[in-house]
């Protein structure tokens, strides 16, 4: 974001959605992963990190999601990011 630019705050409601998605991934259900892959949710998370680059709470939540994905080896989530 350029100096002096205005970005709408991310907000607690949206942060709760990110937490909810993290919980859903913890279920390790193929259906959940497939739906996230269809909606390109992993790419959306990366885009949000770029748009809200000064939001360390969001960064932490997204980092935790990706850490769990790679640690637990959830392939369809990884494929959505790498494609």
LINVENFEN-V373204 format. One record per residue. SS is DSSP state (H for helix, E for strand, L for the rest). PSI is psi as a letter, one per 30 degrees, with the letter a starting at -180 (999 if undefined). OMEGA is omega as a letter, one per 40 degrees, with the letter a starting at -180 (999 if undefined). Layout:
ss;psi;omega
SS;PSI;OMEGA
SS;PSI;OMEGA
This chain:
ss;psi;omega
L;k;i
L;l;i
L;k;i
L;f;i
L;l;a
L;k;i
L;k;i
L;k;i
L;k;a
L;e;i
L;l;a
H;e;a
H;e;i
H;e;i
H;e;i
H;e;i
H;e;i
H;e;i
H;e;i
H;e;i
H;e;i
H;e;i
H;e;i
H;e;i
H;e;i
H;f;i
L;f;i
L;h;i
L;k;a
H;e;a
H;e;i
H;e;a
H;e;i
H;e;i
H;e;i
H;e;i
H;e;i
H;e;a
L;g;a
L;h;a
H;e;i
H;e;i
H;e;i
H;e;i
H;e;i
H;e;i
H;e;i
H;e;i
H;e;i
H;e;a
H;e;a
L;h;a
L;f;i
L;g;a
L;j;a
H;f;i
H;e;i
H;e;i
H;e;i
H;e;a
H;e;a
H;e;i
H;e;i
H;e;i
H;e;a
H;e;i
H;e;i
H;e;a
H;e;a
H;e;i
H;e;a
H;f;i
L;i;i
L;j;a
H;e;a
H;e;i
H;e;i
H;e;i
H;e;a
H;e;a
H;e;a
H;f;a
L;999;999
